[in-house]
Amino acid sequence: MTMFQVRLHGRGGQGVVTAAEMLSIAAFLEGRHAQAFPNFGSERMGAPVVSFCRIDDKPIRLREPILEPDAVIVQDVTLLGAVPVFQGLKPKGYVLVNSTKTLKELGLADALDKMPTGHVRVVGATELAVRHVGRPVPNAALLGAFAGVTGLLHFASVEAAIRDKFKGAVGDGNVKAARAAFDDVAVPA
Amino acid sequence: MLKQIEGSRAVAEAVALCRPEVICAYPITPQTHIVEACGEFVKTGQLQNCEYVNVESEFAALSVAIGASAAGARTYTATASQGLLFMAEAVYNASGLGLPIVMTLGNRAIGAPINIWNDHSDAMSMRDAGWIMLFAETNQEALDLHIQAFRLAEQLSCPIMVCMDGFILTHAYERLEIPDQAAVDAFLPPFVPRQALDPADPYSIGAMVGPEAFTEVRYLAHDKQLQALEVIPEIHQSFKEQFGRESGGLFHTYQVEGAATVVVTMGSLAGTLKDAVDELAQEGPQVGVISLSCYRPFPRTELRHALEHARRVIVVEKAVAPGAGGVVSMDLRMALQGVDCYVKTVIAGLGGRPVTSPSLQSMLRRALKGELADLHFLDLNRGMVDRELARQRRGIATGPVAENLLKDAATHGAD
């Protein structure tokens, strides 16, 4: 593979940094090189947060922020319009948005209509997290959806990465949320 | 064992494998996750026979480290940024007394203005304090350098600062090889102190020395650094034999053979630079890269040898000496006296400004055309600077610069 770069947008408290770390662990478990890092800043609840993950078959030397992502994950739709979340997104890239609304209702249909079919998906990750984890933390569910949409990772790796970060019942709940999102995106939108 | 792990945590694991007997920490910002993880290891018993001392300031952290080391204990601490400045007096004491303390510096900018992000200003502020200063290019090297640092420090009885870029390395999750305990034990012998306080056989460490011997004490400190230039390559080789990988040494060279233009840098910037010069080589000549893993002592002769065929040397450094230029460049110019080449200084990545491959390539294209100024600030927002200078020319009471520039950025964006 050539290097695959993911940029994650969310707000402080939504596990944006943890999501990138879990993504890197999942890729590592598949024998790949992966580099996850936050957009460095003083972390505050609710403030916009960006994190990054690079995945490659060879060691990664590059240390710049991801300028041209292959995939963008938006954990919080209130960032749309406030932060240029799709900046630099590759034309054949992927987009995952955490929402129960449609792309059209979100006002994204026109902006993303050139993207390949199936590359842009909306997932109700917060609702899945509330149902399975009991807390509105959408990160694990979005990773499940990411594996489903991109085919870059096996679900088993995502599950193992989630369990690496979250033990016991919290881990179980997050895995269930991720599985539900993975199954959800398997059905064409 | 291969692990996908955060840089800070990996360093904590490496430190624990070195069996320190005292770890002092002031775990409040600016700090890294390293001491947090060390504390956890002591509590869970993963790290045994180690006293973890929570102190009340950075000054206390290094002072307790000095006491512990003087008592003959293998001692570790970590800091960053303003924390290093606050321990400044103790920094000089540790080296002046010749105590083999190992300290991680998670490199960050120094205020004012307040800025928590990465650059090398903190390390540069202590560059002449008599510590050996090692810089890690990657997290694997950061981890490995800590294991080497204890051996080097104890062999020479000299404190060592292991510098790793704050956030860029300390907060990055990557695939790293964590050595096993037996291999580290084989590489790092138990600490036999050159001096240790012992009530049964008393002597003083830290006697007052007047003009009759002060110069000689300082000369010996200089000589110790020169000895390090011999010992570091030996430890590098021995590490390679024990662990099967290259880490540390005096500096790393990349595509330097035959290159007329060579970029010299320190720390994690080297990775992005290597990608940048490789991409640039598709349209022009191959530019070489040297990254210093040892900054103090400065490997003057070795660098001169490595650069003797270069015609253009560009030093990309993450700190600025206002009114003078670049600090690493000054050292390098001294090393290259008489060599037929010029040395240009590029100041980059201050206060966490991302250093991108496109920016580096555009700077290198200018350098290859001979258009680079002697002192160049990468990605400097000239408009922002000029507007502030214009304000200052118009009046005297123009207000705080930081505030003015933040307002300017809000008005003009990043143009």
HADDOCK unambig.tbl for C-alpha pairs under 7 A between the chains (distance, minus, plus):
assign (segid A and resid 21 and name CA) (segid B and resid 173 and name CA) 6.29 0.50 0.50
assign (segid A and resid 25 and name CA) (segid B and resid 4 and name CA) 5.79 0.50 0.50
assign (segid A and resid 28 and name CA) (segid B and resid 4 and name CA) 6.42 0.50 0.50
assign (segid A and resid 28 and name CA) (segid B and resid 175 and name CA) 6.95 0.50 0.50
assign (segid A and resid 33 and name CA) (segid B and resid 175 and name CA) 6.44 0.50 0.50
assign (segid A and resid 34 and name CA) (segid B and resid 174 and name CA) 5.94 0.50 0.50
assign (segid A and resid 34 and name CA) (segid B and resid 175 and name CA) 6.85 0.50 0.50
assign (segid A and resid 35 and name CA) (segid B and resid 172 and name CA) 6.60 0.50 0.50
assign (segid A and resid 35 and name CA) (segid B and resid 173 and name CA) 5.57 0.50 0.50
assign (segid A and resid 35 and name CA) (segid B and resid 174 and name CA) 4.95 0.50 0.50
assign (segid A and resid 36 and name CA) (segid B and resid 172 and name CA) 5.58 0.50 0.50
assign (segid A and resid 36 and name CA) (segid B and resid 173 and name CA) 4.94 0.50 0.50
assign (segid A and resid 36 and name CA) (segid B and resid 174 and name CA) 6.80 0.50 0.50
assign (segid A and resid 37 and name CA) (segid B and resid 171 and name CA) 6.21 0.50 0.50
assign (segid A and resid 37 and name CA) (segid B and resid 172 and name CA) 4.61 0.50 0.50
assign (segid A and resid 37 and name CA) (segid B and resid 173 and name CA) 6.36 0.50 0.50
assign (segid A and resid 40 and name CA) (segid B and resid 167 and name CA) 6.44 0.50 0.50
assign (segid A and resid 61 and name CA) (segid B and resid 271 and name CA) 4.37 0.50 0.50
assign (segid A and resid 61 and name CA) (segid B and resid 272 and name CA) 5.99 0.50 0.50
assign (segid A and resid 61 and name CA) (segid B and resid 275 and name CA) 6.99 0.50 0.50
assign (segid A and resid 62 and name CA) (segid B and resid 271 and name CA) 5.43 0.50 0.50
assign (segid A and resid 62 and name CA) (segid B and resid 272 and name CA) 4.39 0.50 0.50
assign (segid A and resid 62 and name CA) (segid B and resid 275 and name CA) 6.59 0.50 0.50
assign (segid A and resid 63 and name CA) (segid B and resid 271 and name CA) 6.64 0.50 0.50
assign (segid A and resid 63 and name CA) (segid B and resid 272 and name CA) 5.59 0.50 0.50
assign (segid A and resid 64 and name CA) (segid B and resid 272 and name CA) 6.93 0.50 0.50
assign (segid A and resid 64 and name CA) (segid B and resid 354 and name CA) 6.09 0.50 0.50
assign (segid A and resid 64 and name CA) (segid B and resid 355 and name CA) 6.14 0.50 0.50
assign (segid A and resid 64 and name CA) (segid B and resid 356 and name CA) 5.21 0.50 0.50
assign (segid A and resid 65 and name CA) (segid B and resid 354 and name CA) 6.89 0.50 0.50
